[in-house]
Structures are given as C-alpha cells and as structure tokens.
C-alpha cells in the first residue's frame, strides 16, 4: 500500500453501530494505513533513538459489547506490548487525529517519571504552542499547552489511574490528515520534538 492519509470515511467508522461491524471497518479501513505509516515511523524513531522500537496496532480485544470510540497504533521499545512503557501513539477519534507521547495508567514507576517532569516543568512549557495535553487516553478532550499546570503531573504521580499524554491534535478539517506525506511529516516532527521527554522517562523507569 502506498503512503495514504485518512479519509472522511475512516473517521465515519466511529459512527457505525455494533461492535463486530465497527471492528470490521477498523480492521479493513484504518489498520492497513496504520501498518504503512507505522512502519515509516518505526524506522524513523529507531534511527533517532539509536535503538529498536516496535509497532503495536490496537486490537480492542477486551471489548465484548461496546464498540471502540477511537483506535490507534503505538510505538514502544518493547516487542511484547506498549501499555507498561512510555510510547508514541497515532490514532483517530471521529473528529480528530491524535499524536501523543503517552504515559498511561498501566505504566510502572509513574511516580519517578512524573517527578522528573515536575522537576523540569519549564522544559514542557517551552514545547510548540499548538501542543496539547490529555489526562485520560479514553477521552477526546485536551488541555492547551498554555494551561498545563504542575498539578496535572502531580496527578500522574499520586493517583493510581493518573495518565499524561502530550502531543498534537489535528482536527478533521486539517488538510494534513488526508495527505499521507504531510501526515508523516507532522508525525515525525511531533515525535522528534518529544524524544527528549521520552528518553528522560526511560531513564526514570
């Protein structure tokens, strides 16, 4: 498959009723694109980091009734899984594409990672102004970078279910979403900008 962006039909996947029906659409419409884009990003990140990373495409295997509201691919330095590791994500809700460096609730040593970020909070505030933050990977909502507060990282540190994701949202009307080359370019730019925080998190594990 050539490097393709996403289409309105891909976003409309999340309006399909029924778990089986929506999963079939995710598997046929979206996951092949994740495979191609993900392979490009794995090569890029492996070169930037100087070590091997691995592509994981969300299977949504735990779902038995409710169809997924979003879907994603993740890149981590562990071949077996990503949820217990700092990882990069690219994925879709019905109204935007997200690009994240993600620290989710299953991550061990969250306290150490969060404290490192708290101690170097100024570095986070110097990220590009179009960056956003999420405190829950299951929710669409995000916080503009300018509203980022130390309390958001304290939540990651102190609350068992606390999460912290930082990166970019590309709304459904952003032309870059639909152009494979432009999408790859903004994904690379986002992830490269976040590499120092990824590496800091690995050292804090």
C-alpha positions as CSV (number, residue, x, y, z in Angstrom):
1,X,0.0,0.0,0.0
2,X,1.2,3.5,-0.8
3,X,1.5,6.0,2.0
4,X,-2.0,7.3,2.3
5,X,-3.7,9.8,4.6
6,X,-7.0,9.2,6.2
7,X,-10.4,9.9,4.7
8,X,-13.7,11.1,5.9
9,X,-14.9,7.5,5.6
10,X,-12.2,6.5,8.0
11,X,-13.5,9.0,10.6
12,X,-17.1,7.9,9.9
13,X,-16.1,4.4,11.1
14,X,-16.9,5.5,14.6
15,X,-20.5,6.1,13.7
16,X,-21.1,2.5,12.7
17,X,-23.4,0.7,15.1
18,X,-22.4,-2.7,16.5
19,X,-19.1,-4.0,17.9
20,X,-18.5,-6.5,15.1
21,X,-19.5,-4.1,12.3
22,X,-17.3,-1.3,13.6
23,X,-14.3,-3.6,14.3
24,X,-14.5,-4.9,10.7
25,X,-14.4,-1.3,9.4
26,X,-11.4,-0.5,11.7
27,X,-9.6,-3.6,10.5
28,X,-10.2,-3.0,6.8
29,X,-10.2,0.8,6.5
30,X,-7.8,2.0,9.2
31,X,-5.4,-0.7,10.3
32,X,-3.7,-1.2,6.9
33,X,-2.9,2.6,6.9
34,X,-1.6,2.2,10.5
35,X,0.7,-0.6,9.2
36,X,2.2,1.6,6.5
37,X,2.5,4.8,8.4
38,X,3.7,2.9,11.5
39,X,6.5,1.1,9.6
40,X,7.7,4.5,8.4
41,X,7.6,5.9,11.9
42,X,9.3,2.8,13.4
43,X,12.2,3.3,11.0
44,X,12.4,7.0,11.8
45,X,12.3,6.6,15.6
46,X,14.7,3.7,15.6
47,X,17.2,5.9,13.8
48,X,16.6,8.9,16.0
49,X,16.8,6.9,19.2
50,X,19.6,4.6,18.2
51,X,17.7,1.5,19.4
52,X,15.0,-0.7,18.1
53,X,11.3,0.1,18.6
54,X,8.3,-1.9,17.7
55,X,4.8,-1.2,16.2
56,X,1.7,-2.3,18.0
57,X,-1.8,-1.8,16.5
58,X,-4.7,-1.7,19.0
59,X,-6.7,-4.9,18.8
60,X,-9.5,-3.8,21.2
61,X,-9.6,-7.5,22.3
62,X,-11.1,-6.8,25.7
63,X,-14.3,-5.4,24.2
64,X,-17.3,-7.6,24.2
65,X,-20.3,-5.2,23.8
66,X,-19.4,-1.5,23.3
67,X,-17.7,-0.7,20.0
68,X,-14.5,1.4,20.4
69,X,-14.8,5.2,20.2
70,X,-11.3,5.5,18.9
71,X,-8.4,3.4,17.6
72,X,-4.6,3.8,17.4
73,X,-1.2,2.5,16.7
74,X,1.6,2.7,19.3
75,X,5.4,2.5,19.1
76,X,7.4,1.3,22.1
77,X,10.8,-0.2,22.8
78,X,9.2,-3.5,23.9
79,X,8.2,-6.1,21.4
80,X,5.6,-7.7,23.5
81,X,3.5,-4.7,24.5
82,X,3.3,-1.0,25.0
83,X,0.9,-0.1,27.8
84,X,3.5,-0.6,30.5
85,X,6.1,1.6,28.7
86,X,6.4,5.2,27.6
87,X,5.2,5.1,24.0
88,X,4.2,7.1,20.9
89,X,0.7,7.0,19.6
90,X,-1.1,7.9,16.4
91,X,-4.8,7.4,16.3
92,X,-8.3,8.6,15.4
93,X,-11.5,9.7,17.1
94,X,-14.4,10.6,15.0
95,X,-13.4,14.3,14.8
96,X,-9.6,14.4,15.1
97,X,-6.4,12.6,14.7
98,X,-4.0,12.5,17.7
99,X,-0.3,12.3,18.0
100,X,0.9,11.5,21.6
101,X,3.8,10.7,23.8
102,X,1.8,8.6,26.2
103,X,2.2,7.6,29.8
104,X,-0.9,5.6,30.8
105,X,-2.1,4.1,34.0
106,X,-0.5,0.7,33.5
107,X,3.0,2.2,33.5
108,X,5.1,1.2,36.5
109,X,7.4,3.8,38.0
110,X,4.9,6.6,37.1
111,X,6.0,8.4,40.3
112,X,9.6,8.6,39.2
113,X,8.7,9.7,35.7
114,X,6.2,12.3,36.9
115,X,8.6,13.7,39.4
116,X,11.3,14.1,36.7
117,X,8.8,16.1,34.6
118,X,7.8,18.2,37.7
119,X,11.5,19.0,38.4
120,X,11.9,20.1,34.7
121,X,8.5,21.6,34.3
122,X,9.8,24.7,32.4
123,X,11.0,22.4,29.6
124,X,7.4,21.2,29.0
125,X,6.2,24.8,28.8
126,X,8.7,25.5,26.0
127,X,7.1,23.0,23.6
128,X,5.4,24.3,20.5
129,X,2.3,26.4,21.3
130,X,0.0,24.1,19.3
131,X,0.8,21.1,21.6
132,X,-2.0,19.8,23.9
133,X,-2.2,17.6,26.9
134,X,-4.6,14.8,27.9
135,X,-5.1,13.3,31.3
136,X,-7.2,10.3,30.1
137,X,-6.4,8.4,26.9
138,X,-10.1,7.3,26.6
139,X,-11.4,10.9,26.4
140,X,-11.4,13.3,23.4
141,X,-10.8,16.4,25.5
142,X,-7.4,18.0,25.7
143,X,-5.8,20.9,27.6
144,X,-3.9,23.6,25.6
145,X,-0.2,23.6,26.5
146,X,-0.5,27.1,27.9
147,X,-2.9,25.7,30.5
148,X,-0.6,23.0,31.6
149,X,0.0,23.1,35.4
150,X,2.2,21.2,37.8
151,X,-1.0,19.7,39.3
152,X,-1.5,17.7,36.1
153,X,1.8,16.0,36.7
154,X,1.1,15.6,40.4
155,X,-2.0,13.7,39.4
156,X,0.1,11.3,37.3
157,X,2.5,10.9,40.2
158,X,-0.1,10.5,43.0
159,X,-3.2,8.8,41.5
160,X,-3.1,5.2,40.5
161,X,-5.2,5.7,37.4
162,X,-3.4,9.0,36.6
163,X,-2.3,9.4,33.0
164,X,-0.4,12.1,31.0
165,X,-0.3,12.3,27.2
166,X,1.3,15.2,25.3
167,X,1.4,16.0,21.6
168,X,-0.8,17.3,18.9
169,X,-4.5,17.1,17.8
170,X,-5.2,17.5,14.1
171,X,-8.9,18.3,13.6
172,X,-10.9,16.5,10.9
173,X,-10.7,19.6,8.7
174,X,-6.9,19.8,8.8
175,X,-5.6,19.1,5.3
176,X,-2.5,17.2,6.7
177,X,-4.8,14.4,7.9
178,X,-5.7,13.5,4.3
179,X,-2.2,13.7,2.7
180,X,0.0,10.8,3.6
181,X,3.3,12.6,3.1
182,X,2.2,15.7,5.1
183,X,0.8,13.5,7.8
184,X,4.0,11.6,8.1
185,X,5.9,14.8,8.2
186,X,3.9,16.3,11.1
187,X,4.0,13.0,13.0
188,X,7.8,12.9,12.7
189,X,8.1,16.5,13.8
190,X,5.8,15.9,16.8
191,X,7.6,12.8,17.9
192,X,11.1,14.2,17.3
193,X,10.2,17.2,19.5
194,X,9.1,14.8,22.2
195,X,12.1,12.5,22.1
196,X,14.0,14.3,25.0
197,X,10.9,13.7,27.2
198,X,10.7,10.1,26.1
199,X,14.3,9.5,26.8
200,X,14.0,11.2,30.2
201,X,11.1,8.9,31.0
202,X,13.1,5.8,30.1
203,X,15.9,6.9,32.4
204,X,13.4,7.4,35.2
205,X,11.9,3.9,34.8
